[in-house]
Amino acid sequence: MGIKSEVKKATEVLNKGGTILYPTDTVWGIGCDATNTRAVNKIYELKVRVPQKSLIILVSDVKMLEQYVENIPDIAFDLIKNINEPLTIIYDQGRNVSKDVTAPDKTIAIRIPKNEFCNKLLVEFKKPITSTSANISGDITPLSYSKISDQIKNSVDYIVKVNRDIISRPRPSTIIKIQDNGEIEIIRN
C-alpha cells in the first residue's frame, strides 16, 4: 500500500466520524476528526480515558494552527520554526474544535508533525486530527506497531497500512505551556 492510497482511505474514515490507528512523528496514535464530538468521545471510550484529560491534536502548519487558537504567542512561532524534535504546545483559548478536545481551563494541546504520512493526511483532511497514544489509558505506551494490543486494534475503524515497521521516535512528544509572562513550563519531556 502506498502513502497516497492510505491517506485517501484514512480521510474517508475520518470524514465519516470514524477512528483510525496511524503512524505519527512519535508513537502510533489513535486519531479522529478533532472537530467532531461524537468521534472524540469514541476515542475516550476505546482508551477508557476520563474526558477531563484532554487530547493532543495535530495540524498541518501554522496557517491551520491559527484557525484553532485564539492568540498564538510570538515565541510559539519561533519554537515551531526552530525545534526539530516533536513538540506539543499548550495554548490558551482553543477554538473551532470539539469542546471535549480542550481541557477544562479551555487550553488546547497542538503539534505540527514533521512526518510525511501525517502531513499528507492533514493536508488532505483539511481539519485537525486527534493524536493520542495507542493504548488503554494508564497502560505502557507501545513503542512500535507490533506492541499495540489487539484490544486497541479491534476498537478502531481503520488501521493505516504504512510505516508499520518504522519507529519514528520511540517516545511521545515533549509538551510545553507558554505562560502569560512568556516563560515556558515543561509539562512532559
C-alpha positions as CSV (number, residue, x, y, z in Angstrom):
1,M,0.0,0.0,0.0
2,G,1.3,3.4,-0.9
3,I,1.0,6.6,1.2
4,K,-1.4,8.2,-1.3
5,S,-4.0,5.4,-1.2
6,E,-3.7,5.1,2.6
7,V,-4.2,8.9,3.1
8,K,-7.3,8.6,0.9
9,K,-8.7,5.7,2.9
10,A,-7.9,7.3,6.3
11,T,-9.5,10.6,5.1
12,E,-12.7,8.7,4.1
13,V,-12.9,7.1,7.6
14,L,-12.3,10.5,9.3
15,N,-14.9,12.2,7.2
16,K,-17.5,9.6,8.3
17,G,-16.7,10.3,12.0
18,G,-14.6,7.1,12.3
19,T,-11.4,6.4,14.3
20,I,-8.0,5.5,12.8
21,L,-4.8,3.9,14.1
22,Y,-2.0,5.6,12.4
23,P,1.8,6.3,12.4
24,T,2.8,9.8,13.7
25,D,6.0,11.6,14.1
26,T,6.3,10.0,17.5
27,V,4.5,6.8,18.5
28,W,1.5,5.2,16.8
29,G,-1.6,7.2,17.5
30,I,-5.4,6.9,17.6
31,G,-7.0,9.6,15.7
32,C,-10.3,11.2,14.7
33,D,-11.7,14.4,13.5
34,A,-10.9,16.8,16.4
35,T,-14.0,18.9,15.4
36,N,-16.4,16.0,15.8
37,T,-17.6,15.5,19.4
38,R,-19.1,12.1,18.7
39,A,-15.8,10.9,17.2
40,V,-13.7,12.4,20.0
41,N,-15.9,10.6,22.6
42,K,-15.2,7.3,20.8
43,I,-11.5,7.9,21.4
44,Y,-12.2,8.4,25.2
45,E,-14.3,5.2,25.3
46,L,-11.8,3.0,23.5
47,K,-8.9,4.3,25.6
48,V,-11.0,4.1,28.8
49,R,-9.9,7.6,29.5
50,V,-11.6,10.3,31.5
51,P,-12.8,13.3,29.4
52,Q,-11.2,15.7,31.8
53,K,-7.8,14.6,30.4
54,S,-7.7,16.5,27.1
55,L,-6.3,15.1,23.8
56,I,-3.4,16.4,21.7
57,I,-4.4,17.4,18.2
58,L,-2.3,17.6,15.1
59,V,-2.5,20.4,12.5
60,S,-0.6,20.6,9.2
61,D,1.0,24.0,9.5
62,V,0.9,27.5,11.2
63,K,-1.9,28.6,8.9
64,M,-4.1,25.7,10.2
65,L,-2.9,26.3,13.7
66,E,-4.2,29.9,13.6
67,Q,-7.7,28.6,12.9
68,Y,-7.8,26.7,16.2
69,V,-6.1,29.0,18.7
70,E,-7.4,32.4,19.7
71,N,-3.9,34.0,20.3
72,I,-0.6,32.5,19.5
73,P,2.3,33.9,21.5
74,D,5.2,35.1,19.3
75,I,7.6,32.7,21.0
76,A,5.5,29.8,19.7
77,F,6.3,30.7,16.1
78,D,10.0,30.7,16.9
79,L,9.7,27.3,18.7
80,I,7.8,25.8,15.8
81,K,10.3,27.0,13.3
82,N,13.5,26.1,15.2
83,I,12.8,23.0,17.3
84,N,13.3,19.8,15.2
85,E,12.1,17.3,17.9
86,P,8.3,16.6,18.1
87,L,6.9,19.5,20.2
88,T,3.4,19.8,21.5
89,I,2.5,23.3,22.7
90,I,-0.4,24.0,25.1
91,Y,-2.2,27.2,24.0
92,D,-4.8,29.3,25.8
93,Q,-8.3,29.5,24.3
94,G,-8.7,26.7,21.8
95,R,-11.5,27.3,19.3
96,N,-13.3,25.6,16.4
97,V,-12.8,22.1,17.8
98,S,-14.9,19.7,19.9
99,K,-15.2,21.0,23.5
100,D,-14.0,17.5,24.5
101,V,-10.6,18.1,23.0
102,T,-9.8,21.1,25.1
103,A,-9.0,21.0,28.8
104,P,-11.5,22.3,31.4
105,D,-9.5,25.6,31.5
106,K,-10.0,26.0,27.7
107,T,-6.4,25.2,26.9
108,I,-5.6,23.1,23.8
109,A,-2.5,21.0,23.1
110,I,-1.4,21.1,19.4
111,R,1.6,19.7,17.5
112,I,2.6,20.3,13.9
113,P,4.2,17.0,12.9
114,K,7.2,16.6,10.7
115,N,6.2,13.3,9.3
116,E,5.3,12.6,5.6
117,F,2.2,10.5,6.3
118,C,0.7,12.8,8.9
119,N,1.4,15.9,6.9
120,K,-0.3,14.4,3.8
121,L,-3.2,13.2,5.8
122,L,-3.7,16.6,7.5
123,V,-3.5,18.5,4.2
124,E,-6.0,16.1,2.5
125,F,-8.4,16.1,5.5
126,K,-8.2,19.9,6.0
127,K,-9.1,19.7,9.7
128,P,-7.2,18.8,12.9
129,I,-6.8,15.2,13.9
130,T,-6.5,13.9,17.5
131,S,-3.3,12.1,18.4
132,T,-3.3,10.0,21.5
133,S,-1.1,7.0,22.1
134,A,-2.4,3.6,21.0
135,N,-3.0,2.1,24.4
136,I,-5.6,1.9,27.2
137,S,-5.2,4.9,29.5
138,G,-2.7,4.1,32.2
139,D,-1.0,1.2,30.3
140,I,2.5,1.5,28.9
141,T,2.7,3.4,25.6
142,P,3.6,0.9,22.8
143,L,6.8,1.9,21.1
144,S,6.0,0.1,17.8
145,Y,3.0,-1.1,15.9
146,S,3.8,-4.7,16.8
147,K,3.4,-3.8,20.5
148,I,-0.1,-2.3,20.2
149,S,-2.7,-4.5,21.9
150,D,-5.4,-6.4,19.9
151,Q,-8.0,-4.6,22.1
152,I,-6.9,-1.3,20.5
153,K,-6.5,-2.7,17.0
154,N,-10.0,-4.2,17.2
155,S,-11.6,-1.0,18.5
156,V,-10.7,1.4,15.7
157,D,-12.5,1.7,12.4
158,Y,-9.3,1.7,10.3
159,I,-5.7,0.8,10.7
160,V,-3.3,2.5,8.3
161,K,-1.1,0.1,6.4
162,V,2.1,2.1,6.0
163,N,5.2,2.5,8.3
164,R,4.2,-0.4,10.5
165,D,7.9,-1.5,10.9
166,I,9.3,2.0,11.3
167,I,9.8,3.6,14.7
168,S,9.9,7.4,14.1
169,R,10.7,8.3,17.7
170,P,10.2,5.7,20.4
171,R,8.5,8.1,22.8
172,P,5.8,10.7,22.9
173,S,6.4,14.4,22.1
174,T,7.7,17.0,24.6
175,I,4.8,19.1,25.9
176,I,5.3,22.7,26.9
177,K,3.0,25.5,28.0
178,I,3.8,29.1,27.3
179,Q,2.9,31.2,30.4
180,D,1.4,34.7,30.1
181,N,4.7,36.2,31.0
182,G,6.5,34.4,28.2
183,E,8.1,31.8,30.4
184,I,8.0,28.2,29.2
185,E,6.8,25.4,31.5
186,I,7.8,21.9,30.6
187,I,4.8,19.6,31.1
188,R,6.4,16.4,29.7
189,N,10.0,15.9,28.5
